[in-house]
């Protein structure tokens, strides 16, 4: 096969163009083997008659595809292109009947810590589309940066998207993450037109973009920028306007330290009217961008994580403590966020509440009303942001999605079961398997964090059994290389999907980003789409432990991995190279 001629009347022209561009990228001519495809849901057998499902028939004279829907038809073409070697070549005659395992097959990219250029994001979308990942979660704000243009609030990008040596932070944020005093790395943002173009590019490839604006914690870039706005307008005699989007209680004297070791400006104040005004402004503007792009905004990610004082966590003890593994501090000198905020104390009294620890979940419920008012059907959050909520029924949106980020050896399996049982849509973001900012191997020359995994290679991602999380304890050790035990307790969790995470602290450049993401992205895509035969069904009461139990067919896992790794090395890495992707060049582990 040296070329392909597409006849796909049931796909939009933009979708067909995207497929032609993929074929050309692989070195195929636009004329050659004839492919005829249509949307024909009733023609498919019941086991693949589902959104995204398709049947692909490859014969000597041409190719026929029947899709359950437009996405299925598109996926069928991508499967054909996946069978072709880079530059073209022979493909066997066959019939493929296929459908996705999960509805949510995602990738999260952190633009906030270090910015990613639009070209890099488009390359990512191309590869997500090729390997049938369909959700791009963009982490657009954090302590270290704000990365999306919001009309009417120029300080967000004018200050929050730049780093320089300015102690007052009137022109930029202070240098962070080795950016230096002259913003040599990490700075930048998506202009409004760039974001809209990115939405259209993704939609043309059946990739849905989920924006995240993290709040109330991890909000330092926004807080600093809005304080600069406050000072500017106050100096101009516009006091009421200055207060409109102010995110701090100026009388808050809380002594707190965020998980990233910032002071109380790391948290916006959820008891301030400016906080809800700000959320409404940002959500409304992003919703408008999605409408203009004709790419519906279906899920709003609230963030919500880590609204706490790290010094009051399990890693610290009183000064007279004796645990050598914990830091010693004056516990009495520490507060939880907002504990000394007069506005929050007044709000708690008015609403009959006693703990500031409940405020992030309360704020999430309030923000869900704004989300719903903008016609967005689902609210999403990292799990700890909703831990004090009464349940998904407390939110204004039709559904609530929880992104689960507990490692399996720290209770991740039970967290998935618990959140699912409460009625939340659950998406796995397991750090010990799916955080791609962790190193590939235990090697001093490999970059990466290691708080949940000292080594996450492609094989580890490939070995994940998401429908039976306890099974994984028989295949992989914990972070420190030690066996741990998991038992199937209670009914199975209902999993909507899984996603990889590319947190940006240790990815200063786009080249480092691509090195960390590829080729692990391919193993992620395999597990998100396909349930392997070595994945055991969930059975209540089963116990799993590495080196102790022997339930998993490890020879089947090894054989499956060998086949996958061979295809990646021989067929897929050359395609990444043709696409200009800077993948990790070492052999697939």
C-alpha positions in Angstrom: 0.0 0.0 0.0 1.6 3.2 -1.2 -1.4 5.5 -1.3 -5.0 5.7 -0.2 -8.1 7.2 -1.8 -10.7 8.1 0.8 -14.5 8.1 0.1 -16.1 9.0 3.4 -19.4 11.0 2.7 -20.6 10.5 6.3 -17.7 12.4 7.8 -17.4 16.2 7.9 -14.9 17.6 5.4 -12.6 18.7 8.3 -12.4 15.1 9.6 -11.5 13.8 6.1 -8.9 16.4 5.8 -7.4 15.4 9.1 -7.2 11.8 7.9 -5.6 12.8 4.6 -3.0 14.8 6.5 -2.2 11.8 8.7 -1.8 9.6 5.6 0.5 12.1 4.0 2.5 12.4 7.2 3.0 8.6 7.0 4.4 9.0 3.5 1.3 7.8 1.6 0.0 9.3 -1.7 -3.5 10.6 -1.9 -4.3 8.1 -4.7 -4.1 4.4 -4.5 -6.0 1.8 -2.5 -9.7 2.8 -2.4 -11.3 3.1 1.0 -15.1 3.4 1.2 -16.7 4.1 4.6 -20.1 4.9 6.0 -21.9 5.2 9.3 -24.0 2.1 9.6 -24.8 1.3 13.3 -27.3 -1.4 12.5 -24.8 -3.4 10.4 -22.5 -4.0 13.3 -22.7 -7.0 15.7 -24.0 -6.2 19.2 -20.6 -6.4 20.9 -19.2 -3.5 18.9 -22.4 -1.6 18.3 -21.3 1.2 20.7 -20.1 4.8 20.3 -16.7 4.7 18.6 -17.2 1.1 17.3 -16.4 0.0 13.8 -15.8 -2.9 11.4 -12.9 -2.7 9.0 -12.6 -5.1 6.0 -9.3 -5.1 4.0 -9.4 -7.0 0.7 -7.3 -7.2 -2.4 -9.2 -4.6 -4.3 -10.1 -2.1 -1.5 -11.1 -1.3 2.0 -14.6 -1.0 3.5 -15.4 0.5 6.9 -18.7 0.6 8.8 -18.8 2.8 11.8 -21.4 2.9 14.6 -21.1 6.7 14.4 -18.8 9.3 12.9 -16.1 8.7 15.5 -16.2 5.0 14.9 -15.8 5.5 11.1 -12.8 7.8 11.8 -11.3 5.3 14.2 -11.6 2.6 11.5 -9.5 4.7 9.1 -6.9 5.3 11.8 -6.7 1.5 12.4 -6.0 1.0 8.7 -3.3 3.7 8.8 -1.8 2.1 11.9 -1.3 -1.2 10.0 0.7 0.5 7.3 4.5 0.9 7.9 5.9 4.4 7.7 6.5 5.2 4.1 4.0 2.6 2.9 4.2 -1.2 2.5 2.3 -4.4 2.4 -0.7 -5.0 4.7 -2.6 -8.3 5.1 -6.2 -8.9 4.1 -8.2 -9.0 7.3 -11.4 -8.1 9.1 -11.3 -6.1 12.3 -14.3 -5.6 14.6 -13.5 -3.2 17.3 -14.9 -0.8 19.9 -13.4 1.3 22.7 -13.1 -0.1 26.2 -13.6 3.3 27.9 -15.5 6.4 27.0 -12.7 8.6 28.6 -9.3 8.0 27.1 -7.3 11.0 28.1 -4.1 12.9 28.4 -3.5 15.8 30.8 -0.9 18.4 30.0 0.3 20.9 32.5 0.8 24.2 30.7 1.0 26.2 34.0 4.3 25.2 35.5 6.1 25.4 32.1 4.3 26.6 29.0 3.9 24.3 26.0 3.8 25.8 22.5 0.7 25.4 20.3 2.8 23.4 17.7 3.7 20.9 20.4 0.1 20.6 21.5 -1.0 20.0 17.9 1.6 17.2 17.5 0.2 15.7 20.7 -3.4 15.9 19.3 -2.2 14.2 16.1 -0.8 11.3 18.1 -3.8 11.1 20.4 -6.0 10.9 17.4 -3.9 8.3 15.7 -3.9 6.1 18.8 -7.6 6.8 19.6 -7.2 8.9 22.8 -10.1 11.3 22.9 -9.8 13.7 25.9 -7.2 16.4 26.2 -7.2 17.9 29.7 -5.4 21.2 29.7 -4.1 22.4 33.2 -4.2 26.1 32.4 -3.4 27.7 35.8 -1.4 27.0 38.9 0.9 28.8 41.4 3.6 29.1 38.8 1.6 30.5 35.8 -1.6 31.5 34.1 -1.8 30.3 30.5 -5.0 31.5 28.8 -6.0 35.0 27.6 -9.1 36.3 29.4 -10.5 39.4 27.8 -10.9 42.2 30.4 -8.3 40.8 32.8 -5.0 41.6 31.1 -3.0 41.1 34.3 -3.6 37.4 34.2 -1.3 36.9 31.2 0.6 40.2 31.4 1.9 39.3 34.9 0.8 35.7 35.6 2.2 34.2 32.4 5.7 35.8 32.8 8.6 35.4 35.2 11.3 37.9 35.9 13.2 39.5 38.8 10.6 41.9 40.2 10.3 41.5 44.0 7.0 43.4 44.1 5.5 41.2 41.3 4.0 44.2 39.6 5.3 43.2 36.1 5.7 39.4 36.4 5.9 36.5 38.8 9.2 35.9 40.5 11.5 33.3 38.8 10.5 29.7 39.5 11.5 26.2 38.3 14.9 27.4 37.0 13.4 30.0 34.7 16.1 32.5 35.7 15.6 36.3 36.1 15.0 36.8 32.4 12.2 34.4 31.7 14.4 32.0 29.7 12.0 29.1 30.2 8.4 28.6 31.4 6.8 31.8 30.2 4.0 32.2 27.7 0.3 31.7 27.2 -2.4 30.9 24.7 -4.0 33.9 23.0 -7.7 33.7 22.6 -7.4 33.0 18.9 -4.8 30.4 19.5 -7.0 28.5 21.9 -9.9 28.6 19.6 -7.8 27.3 16.7 -6.5 24.5 19.0 -10.1 23.6 19.9 -11.0 23.4 16.2 -7.9 21.4 15.4 -8.7 18.9 18.2 -12.4 18.6 17.2 -11.4 17.8 13.7 -9.6 14.8 15.1 -12.3 13.7 17.5 -10.4 15.0 20.6 -12.4 16.9 23.2 -10.6 19.6 25.2 -11.3 19.8 28.9 -10.0 23.1 30.4 -8.9 23.2 34.0 -8.6 26.4 36.1 -7.3 25.2 39.5 -9.0 26.7 42.5 -9.1 27.5 45.4 -5.6 26.2 46.0 -2.8 26.2 43.4 -4.0 29.7 42.5 -1.0 32.0 43.2 -0.5 33.2 39.7 -4.2 34.4 39.6 -4.0 35.9 43.1 -0.8 37.9 42.4 -2.2 39.1 39.1 -5.5 40.2 40.6 -3.7 42.0 43.4 -1.8 44.0 40.8 -5.1 44.8 39.1 -6.5 45.9 42.5 -3.6 48.2 43.1 -3.8 49.7 39.6 -7.5 50.5 39.8 -7.4 51.7 43.4 -4.6 54.1 42.4 -6.9 55.4 39.7 -9.7 56.0 42.1 -11.8 53.1 41.0 -12.2 51.3 44.3 -15.4 49.4 43.5 -14.0 48.1 40.3 -10.8 47.2 42.0 -12.6 44.9 44.5 -14.6 43.1 41.8 -12.1 40.4 41.1 -9.9 40.6 44.2 -9.1 37.1 45.4 -7.7 37.8 48.9 -9.1 38.7 52.2 -6.6 41.5 53.1 -7.1 40.9 56.8 -6.4 37.2 56.6 -3.5 36.4 58.9 -3.4 32.7 58.5 0.0 31.1 59.0 0.0 28.5 56.4 2.3 26.9 53.8 1.1 25.3 50.6 2.2 21.9 49.3 4.6 23.8 47.0 5.9 25.9 49.9 4.1 29.1 49.0 2.5 31.4 51.5 -1.3 32.1 51.8 -1.3 33.8 48.4 -1.3 30.3 47.0 -5.0 30.1 47.8 -7.8 32.3 46.6 -10.2 33.2 49.4 -13.5 31.3 48.7 -15.4 33.5 51.1 -14.7 36.6 49.0 -17.3 37.8 46.5 -14.4 38.5 44.2 -13.7 34.7 44.0 -17.1 33.8 42.6 -17.0 36.9 40.3 -13.6 35.7 39.0 -14.9 32.1 38.5 -17.9 33.4 36.6 -15.8 35.7 34.4 -13.2 33.0 33.5 -15.8 30.2 32.9 -17.9 32.5 30.8 -15.0 33.6 28.6 -13.8 30.0 28.1 -17.3 28.8 27.3 -17.6 31.6 24.7 -14.3 30.5 23.1 -15.6 26.9 22.8 -18.9 28.2 21.2 -16.9 30.3 18.7 -14.8 27.2 17.9 -18.0 25.1 17.5 -16.4 22.7 19.9 -18.9 22.2 22.8 -17.5 22.5 26.3 -19.0 19.5 28.0 -16.7 19.2 31.1 -15.3 21.9 33.2 -12.4 20.9 35.5 -12.4 22.8 38.8 -9.1 21.4 40.1 -9.8 21.7 43.8 -6.8 19.7 45.0 -4.4 20.3 47.9 -6.1 23.1 49.7 -4.1 22.5 52.9 -1.1 23.4 55.0 1.6 20.9 54.2 3.2 21.4 57.6 0.1 20.0 59.2 0.3 16.9 57.1 1.8 13.4 57.9 5.3 14.5 56.9 5.8 16.7 60.0 5.6 16.3 63.8 5.9 18.5 66.9 9.4 19.7 67.9 9.7 17.0 70.5 8.8 14.2 68.0 11.0 11.2 67.6 10.3 10.0 64.1 13.6 10.5 62.1 11.6 10.4 58.9 9.5 13.5 59.7 10.3 17.2 60.0 10.0 18.9 63.4 8.0 22.1 63.6 6.0 24.2 66.0 2.5 22.8 65.3 0.8 25.4 67.3 2.2 28.1 65.1 0.5 26.7 62.0 -3.0 27.3 60.6 -5.1 25.7 58.0 -5.8 27.9 55.0 -8.3 30.7 55.8 -8.4 29.9 59.5 -7.6 33.5 60.4 -9.6 35.1 57.6 -12.4 37.3 59.1 -14.5 36.8 56.0 -14.3 33.1 56.2 -15.0 33.0 59.9 -18.0 35.2 59.4 -19.2 33.0 56.5 -18.8 29.8 58.6 -20.9 31.3 61.4 -23.6 32.4 59.0 -23.9 29.0 57.5 -23.6 27.0 60.7 -20.3 25.4 59.8 -17.3 24.9 62.0 -14.3 23.8 59.8 -12.5 25.8 57.2 -11.5 22.3 55.8 -15.0 22.1 54.3 -14.6 25.4 52.3 -13.0 23.9 49.1 -16.0 21.5 48.6 -18.5 24.3 49.4 -16.8 26.5 46.9 -16.9 23.7 44.3 -20.6 23.4 44.7 -21.0 27.2 44.3 -18.8 27.1 41.1 -20.9 24.2 39.7 -23.8 26.6 39.6 -21.8 28.9 37.3 -20.7 25.9 35.3 -24.3 24.8 34.8 -25.4 28.3 34.0 -23.0 28.3 31.1 -24.6 25.1 29.6 -21.7 22.8 30.7 -23.1 19.4 31.6 -20.3 18.1 33.8 -18.1 19.4 36.6 -14.8 17.6 37.2 -12.3 17.9 40.1 -9.3 16.1 41.6 -10.8 13.9 44.3 -9.6 15.7 47.4 -11.4 18.9 46.2 -14.8 17.2 46.7 -14.2 15.1 49.8 -16.6 17.1 52.0 -19.4 17.3 49.4 -22.6 15.4 50.2 -22.4 13.6 46.8 -22.9 14.3 43.1 -26.5 15.3 43.8 -25.2 18.4 45.7 -23.8 19.9 42.5 -25.8 21.9 39.9 -24.4 20.1 36.9 -25.9 17.0 35.4 -23.0 14.8 36.4 -19.8 15.2 38.4 -16.5 13.6 37.4 -13.7 12.8 39.9 -10.1 12.4 38.7 -8.6 9.9 41.1 -4.9 10.3 42.0 -4.2 8.1 44.9 -1.4 5.5 44.2 -2.6 1.9 44.5 -0.3 1.2 47.4 -1.8 4.2 49.3 -5.4 3.2 48.9 -6.1 3.9 45.2 -8.2 0.8 44.6 -10.5 1.6 47.6 -10.7 5.3 46.5 -11.9 4.2 43.1 -14.5 1.9 44.6 -15.7 4.5 47.1 -16.1 7.4 44.7 -17.8 5.2 42.2 -20.2 3.9 44.8 -21.2 7.5 45.6 -22.3 8.0 42.0 -19.4 10.0 40.7 -18.0 9.5 37.2 -14.5 8.1 38.0 -11.4 8.6 35.9 -8.2 6.9 36.9 -5.1 9.1 37.1 -3.0 6.7 39.2 0.3 8.4 39.9 2.2 5.1 40.2 1.2 4.1 36.7 -0.1 7.2 34.8 2.1 10.1 35.9 4.5 10.7 33.0 6.6 13.2 34.9 8.1 10.2 36.8 11.4 8.7 35.4 11.4 5.8 33.0 14.1 4.0 35.0 16.0 4.2 38.3 18.9 6.2 36.7 20.4 9.5 37.9 20.4 10.7 34.3 16.6 10.3 33.9 14.6 13.3 35.0 11.4 13.0 37.0 9.7 13.1 40.3 9.5 9.9 42.3 7.1 10.4 45.2 4.8 7.6 43.9 7.1 5.7 41.5 10.8 5.5 41.2 10.5 4.0 37.7 7.5 4.0 35.3 8.5 2.5 32.0 6.2 1.6 29.1 5.8 -1.9 30.4 4.4 -0.7 33.7 1.8 1.4 32.0 1.0 -1.5 29.7 0.6 -3.9 32.6 -2.1 -1.8 34.3 -5.4 -3.7 34.9 -7.9 -0.8 35.4 -11.1 -2.9 35.8 -9.5 -5.0 38.5 -7.2 -2.7 40.4 -6.3 -5.2 43.2 -4.7 -7.4 40.4 -1.9 -4.9 40.0 -0.5 -5.7 43.4 0.5 -9.2 42.1 2.4 -7.7 39.1 4.2 -4.6 40.4 5.7 -3.6 43.8 5.2 -0.3 45.6 7.3 2.9 45.2 10.1 1.4 47.2 10.2 -1.9 45.4 8.4 -3.8 48.2 5.4 -6.1 47.7 2.1 -4.9 49.0 -1.3 -6.6 49.3 -4.7 -5.6 47.9 -7.9 -7.4 48.4 -11.1 -7.1 46.3 -13.5 -5.6 48.9 -17.0 -4.7 48.0 -18.6 -4.3 44.6 -16.3 -3.5 41.6 -15.7 0.2 40.8 -17.4 1.6 37.7 -14.6 3.3 35.8 -15.3 5.8 33.1 -11.7 5.8 31.8 -8.1 6.7 32.5 -5.7 9.4 31.5 -2.0 10.1 31.6 -0.6 13.1 33.4 2.3 15.3 32.1 2.9 17.6 35.1 5.3 20.3 34.0 7.7 21.1 36.9 10.5 19.0 35.6 9.7 19.5 31.9 11.3 23.0 31.3 11.2 22.7 27.5 8.9 21.2 24.9 11.7 18.7 23.9 11.8 17.4 27.5 8.0 17.2 27.5 8.0 15.0 24.4 10.8 12.8 25.8 8.7 12.1 28.9 5.4 11.5 27.1 6.5 9.3 24.2 6.5 6.3 23.8 4.6 5.8 27.1 1.6 7.5 25.5 1.2 4.4 23.2 1.0 2.0 26.2 -1.6 4.4 27.8 -3.6 4.3 24.6 -3.5 0.5 24.4 -4.9 0.1 27.9 -7.5 2.8 27.5 -8.9 1.2 24.3 -8.3 -2.6 24.8 -9.0 -5.0 27.6 -6.3 -7.7 27.5 -7.0 -11.4 28.0 -4.6 -11.5 31.0 -6.7 -9.0 32.9 -8.8 -11.0 35.4 -12.4 -10.2 36.1 -13.0 -8.5 39.4 -14.2 -11.0 42.0 -15.1 -9.9 45.5 -12.8 -11.3 48.2 -9.8 -12.1 46.0 -6.4 -11.3 47.5 -3.3 -10.2 45.4 0.4 -9.8 46.4 3.6 -9.9 44.4 5.5 -13.1 45.1 2.8 -14.5 47.2 -0.4 -15.1 45.1 -0.5 -16.5 41.6 -3.8 -15.5 40.0 -2.5 -13.5 37.1 -1.4 -15.3 33.9 2.0 -13.7 33.7 3.1 -15.7 30.7 0.1 -14.2 28.7 1.1 -10.8 30.0 4.7 -11.3 28.9 3.7 -12.6 25.5 1.3 -9.7 24.9 3.9 -7.2 26.0 6.5 -8.7 23.6 4.2 -8.4 20.7 3.2 -4.8 21.6 6.8 -3.7 22.2 7.9 -5.2 18.8 5.2 -3.3 17.0 6.1 -0.1 18.7 9.8 -0.4 18.0 9.5 -1.6 14.4 6.4 0.2 13.2 5.3 3.1 15.5 8.6 4.8 16.5 9.4 5.4 12.8 6.0 7.1 12.5 6.7 9.3 15.5 10.0 10.3 13.9 8.3 11.2 10.6 5.8 13.4 12.6 8.7 15.3 14.2 8.0 13.9 17.7 11.0 13.9 20.0 10.4 10.6 21.7 12.8 8.9 24.1 15.1 7.1 21.8 16.0 4.1 24.0 14.4 0.8 23.3 10.9 0.3 24.6 11.4 -1.1 28.1 
